[in-house]
């Protein structure tokens, strides 16, 4: 790899290189999040003496209040933590499983293989357990401390921001399907307007109940955190969720909730140039980022030119090859034997790299490889997924938060889940995770729906650790665009020397030449979407290579909403960036 040594401003990475807004610098601590008020909530915790985990949980929970169209307090929250004392990177598997009654056969028999909107796409909510587990194992504060901002934002309301207003207006008919959703998201019989206070009374009461249970428990901090967790998974909240499912044809039971727990796991990791890149395991799409990087290893990317036709073509083909393997192999490793070590090996990448033709694009999804037998191709190219020609109907769900504190601890998390495809539980103000929409119903698929199994999740936080000690937590919303946007931002920093904000602001592109992760999993063979700031002659050259090029408008939310911090533990200097494509913000001191 050709690039800079370390990836930090002041280390050869030119500050002020054309960002829409300047990079945010700090020497003490920093938070970058998908909403500016969530970043402020995290900063307040840091200023009160909390560490990166305390602050990250506070900001992550706040995203579920401030972006309730994109994130749910009862949704998913895949999380990555690196504590400075040990330097060890761990992940928290913030993804729930299908209720025990769930099966792909049911969807094939009763819904033509579709996973319909509503209760049947519910998986066990994982975010509350993920946040509390992070606090218990790596934090220093109580649940009530970190939940205070979320309770305030929910009870007092916050000004409706543009993305929230636009999303609810666009999906008004979907929110109106359930009375409890309608009461929150269409409070005056219409979508909220820009600047109007958005209040969530029931959600405030739910979070307050958890905090009150913590206080009533007395004893140690750990005892209180357990009581807050039990209030959700074994107390009144669990009973309300299970009762609503029982009365409305859902599958979730009190036992499903009581039996659930997240796991603290080792990350997947891969080397690229002068850094190690860490992702969550194969229950999410995270490892495709490592596969993409492995395919690009050994190429002088800088010599190709940033966002040149050759560069975009190479990255696009590497992404398509990686997504082909994702489609063939990725699934819950508790149910599926995923050849992860082989998929991430240098030897396998060397074989697959040979399938990239610099003069011609794959017209469809390339064939998956055969990592177990170290062969470049297994089977045929393409997919049996439904082919579409329209604009991909992406949901903008998901957000992101990263924190680096004064001690060098790092937090990186990608909370998610929507509120327009599944009902709010009356009286609770929450939508238990509808992430079951990312399962597959065809028999034998690696991510086939099964009771107790987790769907293949798109949200995936990441962390890059450079050889000189520089740390870069980063992530984004965007469904299948997530790993693609993350790849481009990381390369913008590590190879092209852009500061954090400039790396995020640079125009992006994304391929859709694979089955979408959301049911009904549409497929767009050859589709390559590029932002408007990419030159017309570049688009023409890409079309000549065989890509079906479609123009995005400039600064579109469809290109993701990356947030990142680049931190040098030796000097304490931190450089943060937040994507203007969404209402994100970064704060640091």
N, C-alpha and C positions, 0 to 999 in steps of 0.2 A: 504494500500500500504506500502510495505517496501521500505525505501529509505533514502536519505540524507535530512537534514533539510535546504532547501534553494537553493540547486542546483548551488552553486557558488564555483569556485576554491578558496581554502583557507578556505572553510567551510566544510571540510571533503571530498572534491571531488578530491583528488589526482592529482596534476599536473604531466605532463610528463608520461602519462600512455600508451605509445606505439603509439602515433600519428605519421603519416608519416612525418609531419612537426610540429614544436612546435606551441602551442597555441599563438595567438597574443594578447598581453596585452597593455592596455592603461589606462590613468587616466583622459583624457580630453574628447575625443570623438572618435567614431569608425564607420566605414562603412564596411559592407560585401556585396559583390555583385557577380553576375554571370560572370562578366568579370573584370579583375583587373583594366583596365583603367576607367571603370565606377566607381569603388570604389575610384579611384584617383580623378575623377571629383567631387564626393560627398565630399571628404576630402577638396578639394580646397575651396568649398563653406563654409564648417565649419570654415576653417582657415580665411576666409574673413568675418566672423561674422554671417553667416547664421545659422539657427537652423536645427534640424533634418529633418523637412519637406522640407525646401529649398534644403538641401543636397540630400534627398531621391528622390525628383523630378528630380534634375540634374542627378543623377546616373541612375534613371529609364529611363529617356529620352535617355541617352547615350547608354543604353543597346539596344535600338531600332536601333542605328547606328552601334554599335560594334558587335552585334549579329543579323544581319538582316535576318538570316535564322531562328531564333528562336523567335524573338520579332519584332513587327512592330510599328513604331512611331504612326501609325493610327490603332493600335490594341486594346487590352484590358489591363486594369491595375487595378485589384481589390486591394484596399489599406486599411491599418489599421493604425490608429494614436492614440497615447496616449500622451497627454500633461501633463507635470509634475505638472502644477499649479492646475489642477482639479483632476488628476488621472483617468479621464473618458476615456474609450476606445470607439472610433467611427470608422466606416468603410465608405469607399466611393465605391459605386457600379460601378466600372469601367468596365461595360459590356454593350454592345449595344444590341438593339432589332432588330428583323427582320423588313425589310421594310413592309409597310402596305399591299402591294400586295402579300406577301408571304403566302403560305399555304402548309400543309402536303399533301392535296389532289392533288395538282399539281405534287408533286414528285411521289406520288403513280400512277398517271395517265400517266405521261410522262417519268418517269425514273425508273419504277419498284420498287419504294420505296427508291431508293438510292438518296443521296444528292451529285450530281456530283461536281467535281472540277470546278472552275471558278466563275463567278459573282453571281450565284444563291445561294451560301453559304455565301454571304456577310451580315453582320449585321452592324448597324451604328457604326462607330469608336468611342470608348469611352475613350481611353487613353488621347487624348488631353484635353478633358473636365475634366477627373479625375485629371490630373496633375495641371491644372489651378485652379480647385476648391480647391485642397489641398493648393496651394499657397495663394489663396484669403482668405480662412478661417483660416488657421493655420500657414502660412509661413510669411516671412518678406521681401522677395526679389521680383524683377520683373521677368517676363518671359525671357527677354533678358539676364539677369544675369545667370539664371540657364540653359538656352539653349546654352550658349556660347561654352561649351565643345562639345556638340553634333554637333553644326554647324562646329566647327573646325575639329572634327573627320570625318565628312561627306565630307567637302570640301578638306581637305588636305590628307585624307585617313589615314589608319592605317595598320599595318602589318597583313596580313591574318594569323589567328591562325589555329591550327590543326583541331579543330572541324568544323569550318567554311569551310575549304578546303575539308575535308572529306565529309561533308554533301552535298555541291554543287556537288562534283564529283559523289557521289552516286545517286543524283537526277538530273543529268545533263539534261536528256531528259524532265523532268518536267519543269525545268526553261526555256528550249528552246521553249516551246509551245507558248510563247507570246514575241513579239519583245522587249517590254520595259523591261521585266524581263531578257531576254537574254543579252541586252545591259549592264545591271548592274552586273549580276551574271556570265556571260560568256564574259567578256569584250574583250578578245583576241580570241574569238571563242572557248574558252576552259575554264574549271574551273580554278580559281586562284590557284596559288601554295603557299605553306607555305612561309610566309615572304614577298610576293608581296604586294604592297600597294593596298588597297581596297578603291576605291573612289566612292562617291555617290553625284555627283554634283547637280542633281535635288532635292534631299532631303535637301541638304544644302540651296538651294534657297527657298524651301518651308518653312523651319524653319526661315530663315532670313526674309521672307515676314511677318510671324506672328510677329516677333520681331519689324519689321519696323512699322507695323500697331499699335503696342503698343506704340511706340515712337511718332507716329503722333497723337495719341489720346490726348496726354498731360494730364493735370489734375492729379488726384490721382493715387496711385498704383493700386487701384481697378479698376479705369476707364481704365487704360492701359491693365490690365489682361483681362477685358471684350472685349476690342478691339482685342487682340490676339486670344481670343476664337472665336469671331465673324468672324475673318478672315478665320477660318477653317470651321465653321458650317454655316455661312451665306454669306461668301464672295467668292472670286475667287476660293478657294480650293473646297468649296462645289459645285460650279457651274461646275467645271471640273469633279468632281466625278460623279455628276448626268448626265452630258452630255455623259460621257463615258458609263455609264450604259444604257442610252436611245439608244445609237448607237450600242450597242453590246448585247442586250437582257437581261440586268440586271433589277433589280427592284428598286434600290435606287433612290430616288428623292430629289430635293432640299428641299421639305417640310419635308421628313423623317429626314434630317439632321438638319434643322432649329428647328424642334419640340423636338429634343432630349436633355436630360440633365441627368447627373448622380444624385444620391441621397446620402446624408449623413445619415447614418443609425446606429442604435444600433447593436452591434455584437451579435452573439450567444455565449453563454459561458457555461462551465461546470466545476465542481469541481473534482479534482483527487488528493488524498493525501493532500499534503501541498501547492497546487497551484490552481489557476483559469486559465483555458485555453480558449482563445478567438479566434473565427473564424468569417469570413464573413457569411452572411445569406444563406438561402437555394437556392438562385439563382446560387450558386456554390456548389461544393461538400464539402466545408469546414466543415460542421457539422458532417460528418462521422468520423472525427478525435475525436470529443467529444464522439460520440457513441462508438468508439473503446475503448477509455479510460474508459468509464462507464462499459463496459463489463469486463474489466480487474480489476476493483476496488475490493478490498477485497482479492485479491490473492497475496501471498508472491512471487512476481516475482523474487526477488533476490535469494530466496531459490531454484528456478527452475534452476538457472545458466544461465549466459548470452549466448545467441545463442545455448543453449542446445536443444536437440530434443523436450523436453517437452515445453520449452519456445517458440520456433519457431512454434510448433504445436498450442499452445494456441493463440498466436498472429494471426496466419493465420486464425484460425477458427473465432476469433473475427472480423477480417477484412472482412471475407466472409459474416458473419451475417449483418454487417453494410452496405456492398455494396448491399446486397439483399434489404434492406430498401431504400437505395438510388435509386435503380432501380424502386422500387414501388411507391415512394412518392416524390422524389425531383424534383422540377420544379420552375418556376418563381412564387413567391407567389402572384403576382398581378393577375395571371390567375388560379392558382391551390391552393386549400385549403390543405396546408401541415400541418399535426399534429405535429408541431415542438416541442412544449412543452412536449408532450407525448413521442415523439421519444427520447428526451434527459433526460427523467425523470429516477430517480433511480429505481422506481418501474418497469418500462418497462425493464430496463437493467437486473434487477433481474430475470424477466421471460425469457428473451432471453438467458441469461447466462446458463440456464439449458439445452440449446440445444447443448452445447459444450461437446463432449465426449472426455475425455483425452486419450482414447485408439483407437479412430477411427476418420478419417477425413470425412467430408461431401464429397461425390464423385462428387458433382456438386454445383452450387450455392444453398445455403439453401433457404427455403421458407421465404418470407417476414413475418414480424409480423403484428399484429393488434393493434397498439398503442391506437386507439380510444376506443376500448373495452377491453384494457389491457389483450390481449391474446398473447401467444408466437408465434403462427403460424396462418397465413392467407393464404389459398390456398396451392398449391403444390410447391415442390422444382424445381430447374432447370429454364430454360429459353427457349423461342422460337427463340432466336437469332441464327444466323448461327454459327454452331460449326466448329472450326478449329483445326488442329493438328500441324501446322507449328510454326515457331517462330513468336510471335506477332510482327507485322510490326509497331513498335512504331515510331512516329515522336518525335525528341528530342526538339520540340518547347517549349518555355517558358524560363524565367530566373527569377531572384529574387534579391531583395535588402533590406537590413535592415540597420538602422542607429540609434545610440543613441548619443545624444549630451551632452555637458557639463552641461546642466540644467536638464538632465534626461528625455527629450522628446524622444519619440520612433516613428519610422516610419518602416512599414513593407509592402512590395508590391510585387506582382507577375505579372509583365508585360509579354505579350505573343503575339503570332500570326505569322504565317509563310508567306513565299513569293514564295513557290513552288507549291501551290495549287490554286492560284488565281492571276489575272493579276495585275501588277503595273499600276497605272494610268499614262499614258504618260505625261511627263513634271513635275510631282509631286514627283516621286521617292518613293511613298508610296503604300502599298496594304491595302485598307480598310478592316477591320477585316473579316477574313474568318471563324470566330468562329461559324458560322451557321452550320458547319459540326458536331457540338455536339448536334444538335437537333435530334429528332426521328420522323419518319414519320408514325408509326403505330397509328391508330385512338385510342384515349383514353389514350395514354401514358402521364405520368405526364409532360414530356418535349417534347410534340408534337409540331411541328413547327406551329406557327400562326403569322400573321401579328401583329407587335407591341410587341410580346413576346420575352423574352430573352431565349437563349438555356441554358442548364445546364452546367455551366462552370467547367472545372477541376482546373485551377489556383486558389490557395487559400492561402493567407498569414495567419500567425498565431502569437499569442503572449501568452506567459505564464507569469503570475504574481505570484510569490511565496509569502508565508505568511510573510517572513522576508523582503519583499520589492524588492527582486531580480527580474529583468526583463529579459525576453528571447524572443526577436523577432526571428522568424525562418520561413523558407520556402524553396521551391525547384521547379525546373522543373520536368517533368516526366509523364504528363498525369495522368492515373489512379494509377501510382506508387507514386504520390506526397504524399498523406495522409499516405501511408504505410511507406515511408521513413521518413516522419516527425514524425510519431509515434515512430519509432525505435530510432531516434536521441534524441527525448525528453526523452524517458525512459533511454537511455544511460546516460544522464545527471542527471535526477532526481532520478533514482532508483539505477543505478550502479556506480554513482560517477565519471564518466569520465569528463575530461575537455572538453571544446567546440570542439576543433579540434579532439581530440581522439574519441569523440562521433560521429563525422561526418565520420571519417576514418574507423570506425568499419565496418566489412562486413555486407551486408544487403540481404534481401530476399523480394519477392513480389508474391502475388497470382494474377492469371488472371481468376479465376473461377466465372466470371460474364460477362455480355455484356460490351464490350469496349465502352468508351464514344464517340469515333469518329466513324462516319459513315464509313462502313456499320455495325458497332457494333459487330464485331466477338466475339465469346465466347469460352473459353478454359476450359472446366470442369475439375476441380481437379488440374490444372496446378499450380506448385509452383517453381519459379525460385530462385536459390540461388547463391551468389557469390562464386568463387573458393576457397577463403580462409576459408570458412566453412568446417569443417572436413568431410572426406569421411564417417566415421562411423555415423556422424549426418545425412548425406544424406540418408544412408541406413536405419536408424531408422525411418526417415520421410516417406520413401517409404513403410516401413512395416506398418505404420499407415494409408496408403491409399492415400498419396499425390503422384501426378505425378511429380516427381522431375526432373527439368532440370537445368543443370549447366550454369551459366553465367561465362564469363571470369572475372578475377580479375579487379577491378577498372573500371567497365563498366559504360558508361554514362546512360545505361538503368536503373541503380539503383538510378537515381536521381542525383541532384547536390546541396545538401543542403548547405545553408549559415545560420549562426546564430551568435548572440551576446548574451552573458550572462553578465549583468551589475548590479552592486550593487550601488544604488543611495546614500547609506549612506557613502561609502568610495570613490565613484567615479571610482573605479576599473572596467574595462571592459575586458572581455575575448572573443575574436572573433575566428571564424573558417570558412574556405571556402573549398569546396569540390574539391579535386584534380581530381575527375572523369570528371570535366569540367574545362574550363579556368577561374575559379572564383578566386577572390582575396579578402583579408581583409586588411584594413589599419587603424591604430589608433595611437593616440598620448597621 
